[in-house]
Amino acid sequence: MALNNEHIKWFRDSSPYIDAHRDRTFVICLTGDALRSANLKNIVSDCALLNSLGVRLILVFNGDSAILEALGDEWSLSGQHRITTPEQIETVTAVVGGKTHELAAMFAASSPDTPTALNKTRREVLTSSGSFVKARPIGIVDGIDFQNSGNVRKVQGDAIAAQLNNGAVVLVPPVGYSPSGEIFYLDAIQIACETACELNAEKLIFLTQHEGLLNEAGETINEVDLSHPEPALSTGTELLPFCHVACQQGVGRCHILSYDVDGALLEELFTRDGCGTQVVGHSYEQIRDATTDDVAGILRLISPLEDAGILVKRSRERLESEIDRFLVIERDGLLISCGALYPYHCSEKGGFGELACLVTHPDYRKSDRGDRLLESVEKRAREDGLSNLFVLTTQSAHWFQERGFVARDRDTLPQARQALYNDQRGSTVLVKPL
Ligand SMILES: CC(C)(COP(=O)(O)OP(=O)(O)OC[C@H]1O[C@@H](n2cnc3c(N)ncnc32)[C@H](O)[C@@H]1OP(=O)(O)O)[C@@H](O)C(=O)NCCC(=O)NCCS
């Protein structure tokens, strides 16, 4: 029987992401006209698939076009905010209530399994919605009374978590309630951001009309690193402040994708390159290039491992001369992780990069810092035009193998590196194609 090798490869390539996403919390925000997109059914279906893979999912939506249709131009805008009168809020709640039911019905009808009435094992996707957001009025700004338009006061994280623990997809409409019992229309983007922060979400995903953040030439920017100066953008500037807040409060990543492109969510979440814009920011704990000021800190980090024979000894002088090969993670002024990249451009084998000296301080291990450093070293190696990354290790082979490195003979290495191989150490050679 002929096998569909492409499908098998795709499935195998996706499996690390399936593992990585399981039990993680993702907040997805449908912005703009997403509820009217012809692709909405597919988005809901993909959300149902994520739910079946163990992702804890919260879907925040705005109902702006539907509300506008119901209220007409009388639902006025001042700056970025709508002015919602007490009479209009009744229509708003009716419209968004209807939208919540429509979404719930779409989830009920969508299933990652074959959706046939005969399929008795079909797993239904549970949804849950409720009064998860406390609100307060925007009040009077520059003489304009925003009445029943409000800001998020608090997201009831525990209540949402309880629903997620039950396996439900949580639907959050753009309304909130004040302790005095008033109802307020809220901005969905603000709700999504606050929810992601409150629940320590791994991802905050904005589905927008554009295929990510676009630069001034109209091209999608693959990644924005908030610890660097912001690139000039032609879209999405209103989203970046929320990404800043989310990343600063510990949300792992923000993503900006198109709601019109079928499969964009899956492509972004299950492939290395994704298809939209990934926004990262670890300003509280940045990965950065090392400088000569870091030599002492790196020595403190690596010396115990050198003494234990886990790493090859490096003199202070050598470290100083090679300092620009190093990346470090600093926390509260302390270096807690480091790693280095040594490139070997060799004519017969192409570009190889050696990942060396990857260390996390014992007190800070098991929090993905090794992974983040590896990711940065790989990125730097690709930027340097290298096509393979290799590492020589005596005690951490499994760590690297679990991250896509494969054991190879030492003659796979560039000649210049083979000549330096230390037979006494007998390190395992592991290679990862980039
Ligand atoms: C390997 C190392 C850099 C990982 O750092 P980290 O910041 O803890 O990395 P991560 O959080 O991304 O990974 C932690 C995971 O790796 C596992 N791990 C740690 N060391 C490992 C090893 N030697 N072999 C296999 N797995 C290992 C941990 O158990 C943890 O797995 P878990 O989440 O399933 O419990 C760190 O353990 C270290 O400094 N080791 C000593 C130096 C070394 O051997 N460097 C590699 C050679 S250059």
The ligand as an ORCA input file, in Angstrom:
! r2SCAN-3c Opt
* xyz 0 1
  C      20.963     21.082     30.171
  C      20.604     22.405     30.844
  C      21.306     23.531     30.133
  C      19.082     22.599     30.754
  O      18.759     23.860     31.335
  P      17.274     24.248     31.792
  O      17.194     25.733     31.873
  O      16.895     23.470     32.987
  O      16.477     23.741     30.522
  P      14.945     23.508     30.291
  O      14.127     24.056     31.401
  O      14.650     24.006     28.936
  O      14.873     21.903     30.328
  C      14.668     21.208     31.510
  C      14.377     19.740     31.202
  O      15.578     19.085     30.776
  C      15.818     17.950     31.604
  N      17.243     17.772     31.743
  C      18.127     18.533     32.414
  N      19.363     18.031     32.282
  C      19.251     16.937     31.515
  C      20.188     15.975     31.024
  N      21.464     16.030     31.335
  N      19.713     14.997     30.234
  C      18.429     14.903     29.920
  N      17.484     15.790     30.349
  C      17.914     16.779     31.150
  C      15.153     18.322     32.920
  O      14.879     17.163     33.678
  C      13.906     19.027     32.438
  O      12.969     18.061     32.023
  P      11.476     18.028     32.625
  O      10.881     19.374     32.293
  O      10.888     16.911     31.897
  O      11.568     17.775     34.057
  C      20.965     22.386     32.364
  O      20.458     21.202     32.943
  C      22.455     22.468     32.634
  O      22.989     23.537     32.832
  N      23.165     21.310     32.650
  C      24.583     21.263     32.908
  C      25.425     21.744     31.740
  C      25.297     20.863     30.504
  O      25.329     19.648     30.588
  N      25.192     21.521     29.322
  C      25.085     20.835     28.067
  C      26.378     20.598     27.398
  S      26.987     22.033     26.593
*
